[in-house]
Amino acid sequence: MMPSQMTGPALLEAKAITVVFGGLRAVDGVSFTLNRGEIVGLIGPNGAGKTTLFNSLVGLQKLSSGSVVLEGETVSGTKPHRIAARGMTKTFQNAALFPDMTVLENVLTAALLRHDLASARTKAAEVLARLDLTSIADADVADLTFPQKAMVEMARALATEPKVLLLDEVMAALAPSEMDEVMAVIRSLRDQGLTFLVVEHHMRAIMALCDRLIAVNFGRLIAEGAPAEVASHPTVIEAYLGHGAAGKDGAHA
């Protein structure tokens, strides 16, 4: 794992983010920063609030209080497509692709955020080549395997030309060798200037990939720091009791 490229002010700041559903605080005052060139993992047991927090960052979930600041500009309360245009987008845990369209057409729709049709076609082709997906460009998404759909979901996110990419379990259901390939792609993209916040249930991947971890439980931040430090934190270990063994290869995070 290469060291993070932390220069200048934080690229992303989450400030006391709170999301309340009825009487439930799904996210409860979570604050953290994301620096340029980092790969940061967001971990926690099922129901910890990870997906709600992810969605609140990109405008898919309204905040009850707090704010999201991207490159010094407050983006909370802004529509998702405008946040994407500012440079932050996410993949979806269950690939939200258009099943009646080809791989190329799916990626093309995302490239239209910043380009006219002709330029978007060029951009989509570039992204597919970047992720080694050119061979399935004309395949119908409905015919793809789950791992292929996950990679197309990443390609579509990349086509929006993000500065910050939030990855929601892109390695779910992957074999170890496939997981290694995806991690290599993520590292390569980071080396090209992209910054990542990653939710991933495979602890092996999280520990190998990330510069830093943020752990949440019951909507609250419970630990933050280097992967080995967070994984061995007593509060984090306690949070996982009954939810799967933390620290084992393939354990749920």
N, C-alpha and C positions, 0 to 999 in steps of 0.2 A: 504494500500500500504506500503510495507516495504521500508526502506531507501536503497538507492543504495550503492553498495559495491565498493566505489571508493578508490582504493589503487594503488600506483605506477603511472607511466606515462600513458598517454591516450592510450587506445587500438587502437582506430582509429582516424586519423586526416585528415580532409578535408581542404586543403590549397588553398584558392582563386580559387575554381573550376569554370571554365567558359566553357560553351558549346554554340557555335554559329552555327546557321543554316541559311546560306545566310546572311541577315542583321539582323536576329533575335537572340538576346541573350537569349536563353531559360534558361540558368543558368548563373548568372552574378556575379562572384567573391565571391562565398559562401564559408565561412570558419566555421568550428565547430569541436569539439572533442567529442568522445564517450568513456566513461570510463568503465572499467570492472564492470560487474554486474548491469549496468544501463538498464532501459527501457526508451528510448527516443522517443518521438513522433514528426513526421514531418508533419506540417499542412499548409494549404493554400487553397485558392479557386481553382476551376477547372482552369487548364491552368497556374497555378502558377510556374510550373517547377519541381514538386515533383518527378514524374516518371522519367524524364530525369536525375535528380540528383541521384536518386536511381540507375539507369542503369549505370551512370558514375562511381559510387563507385565500382561496381562489374565487370567492364570491358566490359559491353554490349554497352556502348556509349563512343566513343573517346572524350577525353578532347581537347578543343581548347587551354586552358592553365590551370595552376594550377597542383596540385598533390594530390594523395591519399596515405596515409601512414598507414600501418597496422603493429602493433607491431614494430614500428621503421624502417620498410622496405617499400620503395616506391613501390607500386604495380600498379600505373597508367601506362597505356601503355602495361600492361600484359594481356594475353588472359583470358577470364572468367574462364576456367577450372583450370588455374594455380592460380587464385585468390581464387577459391573455395578450392584448395589444401592447400593454405596458411591459410584458416580458415574463409572465408567470402563468403556467398551466399545469394540469395534472393528467395522469392516466387514470383509468378506472379499474377497480378490482375485478369486476366482471366486464370484460372488454365491450365498450359501448359503441361498436362499429355498426355501419349500415350493412346488413346482411345481404341485401339485394344489389350490392355494388361490388366492383372489383377492388382488389387491394390498392391499385393505383388511384382509382376514383375516390376511395376513402381518404387517402393521404392528400389528394388534390383539394378536397373540400377544406382541409385545414390550411393548406398553403394559400387559399384565397383570402385569408385574414389580412395578408400583407401584399398580395400580388394580384395583377390582372390575370386573366385566364391563361394566356400564353406563358407568362412568367411562372405562374403557379404550376403548370405542367412540368416546366424545367426543374423547379424547386422540388416537386414531388419525386421526380425521377432521381434527383441528386440524393434525397433522403433515403430512398429505397436502396440505392447503391451503397450508401454509407453504412446501412445496417444489413447488407448482403441479402436483400429481399427482391432483387430485380427478377430473379427466376420465377417468382410467384406474382409479379405485378398484375398480370391479366387474369389471375385466379379469382373466382368468386369467394368472398369472405366466408360465406356459409359453408364452404367446403374445406376450410382450414382446420388444422388441429388447434387445440387450446394454446400450446406454446407459440404457434405461428400467429394466432390472433393477438397474443400478448405483445409480440414484437411489432405487429402492424399498429397496435395501439400506441406503442412508443414512437413509431415512425410518424404517426399522425400528430402526436404532441410536438415532435421535433420540427415538423413542417410549419408550425406557428413561430419558429425562430425564438424560443424562450431564452431567458437568462437564468431563470430558476425553473427546474422541472421537478414536480412532485410525482414520485413513482409509488403507486398503490398496489403492492403485491404482484409485481410483474414476473416474479419467479415462482409463483404458485404452480404446482403440478409439474414442475420441470425436473428432469433427471439431473443428477449431480454434474454430468458433463455439460448439459445444456445450461445449467446454472452458472458454471464457470465461463461459458461463452458470453452470457448476458453480462456478467460482472466485468469481463474484459471490454465489452462495448461501453459500459457505463464509465469505466476508468478512462477509456480513450476519449469519450465525449467530455469528461471533466478536464482532461489534458488540453482539449481544444477550447476551453473557456466556460463550459457549462457548469452550473451549480445544482446540486441535488439534495432533496429531502426525500427520504425513502422509508416507507412502511413495508416491512417484510417479515413473514412468519418464520423464515428459515434462519435460525440463529447463526449457523455456520456462515451463511452469506453476509449477514449483518456484521459479524465480527471481522470477517476478512475484507469487507468492502469499505466500511465507514471510518472516517476520521474521528467522529464524535457521535455519541448517542444521547438521545433525550428519552427518558422513560416517564410514562404517565400511567396513572391508575385512578379509577373513579373520577376521571376528568381533571385530575391535578398532576402537576409536574412533581415527580418524586425523586429524580436523580438526573444529573447531566454531567458528561465528561468523556474521558477516553473509554473506548469499548470495554476493555478489560476491567476498568474501574467500575463502570456502571453495572456490568454483568455480575460482578461480585458484591455489589452493594447490598447490605442486609435488607433494606426496604424493598428493593427490586426482587430479591429472592423470595421474600415473604409474599409479594404480590402475585408471584407465579405459582405458589403452592395451591394445588388443586386445579391448576390451569395448564399443566404440562411442565416438564422439567426444564428449567432455564439452564442454558450453557451446554446442553447436549446437541450433537449434530442433528439438524433437522427439527430441533425443538421449536415450539410455537413462541412467537414474540408478540 
